[in-house]
Amino acid sequence: MQSSSFRNQNRIIRITEVMAMTGLSRSGIYAAIAEGTFPAQLKLSVRSSGWKESEVIAWRDKRPRGSQSGC
């Protein structure tokens, strides 16, 4: 059986959870992706995408405290 920490590292999260975790707006997330400063989304289906939770957490942890920009 897999440990819960292993499962969480591989969890795929959707845009609403990414916004809640980062404090960025939807357009801010996509702008940061275009600038290369935010992890790119994974295509899950034709009309669905998500992000690796571990990558979003790593991005958030590297970001200076109090920063509101996606850069």
N, CA, C and O of each residue as an XYZ file, in Angstrom:
284
protein
N       0.827     -1.188      0.000
C       0.000      0.000      0.000
C       0.871      1.251      0.000
O       1.894      1.281      0.683
N       0.489      2.283     -0.749
C       1.258      3.510     -0.841
C       1.012      4.387      0.378
O      -0.091      4.428      0.923
N       2.068      5.091      0.795
C       1.897      6.029      1.900
C       1.157      7.260      1.413
O       1.163      7.560      0.220
N       0.513      7.982      2.341
C      -0.256      9.158      1.940
C       0.648     10.271      1.417
O       0.228     11.034      0.548
N       1.887     10.386      1.925
C       2.780     11.435      1.427
C       3.169     11.167     -0.025
O       3.322     12.112     -0.798
N       3.332      9.896     -0.415
C       3.636      9.563     -1.805
C       2.464      9.938     -2.705
O       2.657     10.531     -3.767
N       1.259      9.596     -2.287
C       0.068      9.922     -3.083
C      -0.084     11.428     -3.227
O      -0.412     11.904     -4.314
N       0.144     12.191     -2.166
C      -0.013     13.637     -2.223
C       0.988     14.276     -3.165
O       0.659     15.265     -3.821
N       2.197     13.747     -3.255
C       3.199     14.315     -4.144
C       2.789     14.173     -5.604
O       3.196     14.979     -6.441
N       2.004     13.176     -5.914
C       1.605     12.922     -7.291
C       0.178     13.379     -7.579
O      -0.356     13.087     -8.649
N      -0.439     14.081     -6.655
C      -1.818     14.502     -6.814
C      -1.931     15.591     -7.881
O      -1.094     16.492     -7.947
N      -2.953     15.504     -8.703
C      -3.233     16.518     -9.721
C      -4.336     17.418     -9.175
O      -5.379     16.939     -8.729
N      -4.092     18.730     -9.215
C      -5.077     19.680     -8.703
C      -5.575     20.565     -9.836
O      -4.866     20.806    -10.813
N      -6.789     21.036     -9.690
C      -7.430     21.856    -10.719
C      -7.204     23.333    -10.437
O      -6.678     23.698     -9.385
N      -7.600     24.174    -11.374
C      -7.307     25.602    -11.345
C      -7.827     26.285    -10.074
O      -7.141     27.149     -9.529
N      -9.009     25.924     -9.594
C      -9.541     26.592     -8.404
C      -8.672     26.329     -7.183
O      -8.485     27.219     -6.354
N      -8.142     25.125     -7.065
C      -7.261     24.829     -5.941
C      -5.900     25.508     -6.110
O      -5.299     25.944     -5.128
N      -5.413     25.599     -7.348
C      -4.158     26.313     -7.618
C      -4.321     27.778     -7.215
O      -3.432     28.348     -6.583
N      -5.441     28.385     -7.572
C      -5.692     29.780     -7.210
C      -5.724     29.950     -5.693
O      -5.164     30.910     -5.165
N      -6.371     29.029     -4.995
C      -6.452     29.107     -3.538
C      -5.074     28.937     -2.889
O      -4.761     29.610     -1.907
N      -4.261     28.048     -3.434
C      -2.934     27.783     -2.861
C      -1.951     28.920     -3.107
O      -1.067     29.163     -2.285
N      -2.096     29.617     -4.230
C      -1.096     30.608     -4.628
C      -1.517     32.052     -4.381
O      -0.670     32.936     -4.255
N      -2.812     32.288     -4.312
C      -3.294     33.658     -4.203
C      -3.319     34.380     -5.531
O      -3.600     35.577     -5.579
N      -3.029     33.669     -6.617
C      -3.046     34.264     -7.955
C      -4.435     34.108     -8.572
O      -5.172     33.177     -8.250
N      -4.774     35.030     -9.457
C      -6.014     34.905    -10.221
C      -5.783     33.916    -11.363
O      -4.650     33.532    -11.650
N      -6.859     33.519    -11.994
C      -6.768     32.608    -13.148
C      -5.866     33.222    -14.232
O      -4.973     32.556    -14.755
N      -6.114     34.506    -14.564
C      -5.304     35.139    -15.601
C      -3.863     35.318    -15.145
O      -2.947     35.260    -15.965
N      -3.648     35.535    -13.854
C      -2.288     35.658    -13.319
C      -1.507     34.365    -13.440
O      -0.308     34.381    -13.722
N      -2.185     33.243    -13.227
C      -1.540     31.934    -13.363
C      -1.112     31.718    -14.811
O       0.027     31.333    -15.074
N      -2.029     31.968    -15.756
C      -1.703     31.741    -17.164
C      -0.652     32.725    -17.670
O       0.158     32.377    -18.529
N      -0.657     33.951    -17.143
C       0.387     34.919    -17.515
C       1.746     34.454    -17.012
O       2.743     34.561    -17.725
N       1.790     33.936    -15.781
C       3.053     33.444    -15.223
C       3.549     32.216    -15.979
O       4.757     32.043    -16.145
N       2.640     31.365    -16.439
C       3.029     30.212    -17.257
C       3.659     30.712    -18.554
O       4.703     30.213    -18.973
N       3.027     31.696    -19.188
C       3.543     32.243    -20.451
C       4.922     32.874    -20.261
O       5.755     32.828    -21.165
N       5.163     33.462    -19.089
C       6.464     34.074    -18.783
C       7.508     33.028    -18.387
O       8.699     33.330    -18.316
N       7.060     31.811    -18.132
C       7.974     30.754    -17.712
C       8.308     30.788    -16.234
O       9.301     30.198    -15.807
N       7.480     31.480    -15.441
C       7.759     31.599    -14.010
C       6.844     30.735    -13.142
O       6.954     30.757    -11.916
N       5.946     29.978    -13.763
C       5.008     29.122    -13.034
C       4.933     27.784    -13.744
O       5.020     27.733    -14.971
N       4.771     26.693    -12.995
C       4.698     25.368    -13.639
C       3.544     25.280    -14.646
O       2.436     25.747    -14.379
N       3.815     24.692    -15.772
C       2.789     24.515    -16.802
C       1.794     23.443    -16.386
O       2.117     22.522    -15.635
N       0.599     23.585    -16.886
C      -0.454     22.620    -16.586
C      -0.275     21.351    -17.415
O       0.413     21.343    -18.436
N      -0.904     20.297    -16.954
C      -0.943     19.020    -17.674
C      -2.302     18.905    -18.345
O      -3.321     19.213    -17.727
N      -2.334     18.481    -19.561
C      -3.592     18.284    -20.268
C      -4.177     16.952    -19.831
O      -3.564     15.906    -20.045
N      -5.367     16.978    -19.217
C      -6.007     15.759    -18.730
C      -6.980     15.188    -19.749
O      -7.135     13.972    -19.858
N      -7.629     16.066    -20.490
C      -8.531     15.663    -21.566
C      -8.682     16.864    -22.501
O      -7.971     17.858    -22.348
N      -9.576     16.784    -23.438
C      -9.753     17.862    -24.406
C     -10.093     19.180    -23.711
O      -9.594     20.232    -24.109
N     -10.933     19.134    -22.682
C     -11.380     20.357    -22.013
C     -10.976     20.423    -20.545
O     -11.625     21.113    -19.759
N      -9.932     19.725    -20.169
C      -9.556     19.658    -18.765
C      -8.042     19.665    -18.603
O      -7.317     19.012    -19.353
N      -7.582     20.415    -17.610
C      -6.157     20.409    -17.301
C      -5.983     20.517    -15.793
O      -6.911     20.879    -15.069
N      -4.788     20.197    -15.338
C      -4.488     20.254    -13.920
C      -2.998     20.449    -13.717
O      -2.226     20.434    -14.675
N      -2.604     20.629    -12.490
C      -1.206     20.864    -12.129
C      -0.776     19.822    -11.120
O      -1.589     19.344    -10.329
N       0.508     19.465    -11.142
C       1.055     18.595    -10.109
C       1.128     19.411     -8.826
O       1.750     20.473     -8.788
N       0.496     18.911     -7.789
C       0.468     19.634     -6.522
C       1.879     19.903     -6.009
O       2.147     20.976     -5.467
N       2.774     18.950     -6.174
C       4.146     19.114     -5.688
C       4.850     20.279     -6.378
O       5.632     20.985     -5.742
N       4.585     20.496     -7.673
C       5.206     21.607     -8.402
C       4.657     22.951     -7.948
O       5.402     23.925     -7.843
N       3.356     23.008     -7.678
C       2.746     24.252     -7.203
C       3.262     24.587     -5.806
O       3.544     25.749     -5.512
N       3.386     23.587     -4.952
C       3.915     23.803     -3.602
C       5.362     24.279     -3.677
O       5.748     25.200     -2.957
N       6.162     23.662     -4.538
C       7.566     24.070     -4.685
C       7.654     25.505     -5.176
O       8.490     26.269     -4.694
N       6.802     25.890     -6.132
C       6.786     27.271     -6.625
C       6.419     28.218     -5.491
O       7.072     29.243     -5.293
N       5.375     27.873     -4.751
C       4.907     28.725     -3.652
C       5.982     28.879     -2.583
O       6.164     29.972     -2.045
N       6.691     27.807     -2.271
C       7.712     27.850     -1.225
C       8.928     28.671     -1.630
O       9.613     29.218     -0.766
N       9.211     28.769     -2.931
C      10.348     29.562     -3.421
C      10.008     31.047     -3.523
O      10.907     31.887     -3.577
N       8.747     31.366     -3.549
C       8.277     32.736     -3.748
C       8.520     33.570     -2.474
O       8.253     33.098     -1.369
N       9.020     34.788     -2.625
C       9.226     35.637     -1.451
C       7.913     35.899     -0.714
O       6.871     36.090     -1.341
N       7.968     35.907      0.593
C       6.776     36.175      1.407
C       6.255     37.575      1.130
O       7.032     38.524      1.021
N       4.931     37.702      1.014
C       4.311     39.006      0.775
C       4.257     39.400     -0.685
O       3.680     40.433     -1.024
N       4.850     38.592     -1.561
C       4.833     38.903     -2.992
C       3.465     38.610     -3.570
O       2.895     37.553     -3.300
N       2.932     39.519     -4.354
C       1.630     39.317     -4.971
C       1.717     39.120     -6.468
O       0.699     38.857     -7.108
N       2.899     39.239     -7.046
C       3.022     39.050     -8.496
C       3.357     37.614     -8.807
O       3.879     36.901     -7.950
N       3.071     37.179    -10.006
C       3.367     35.823    -10.429
C       4.781     35.648    -10.876
O       5.167     34.540    -11.249
N       5.590     36.705    -10.857
C       6.955     36.656    -11.359
C       7.926     36.186    -10.313
O       9.123     36.090    -10.581
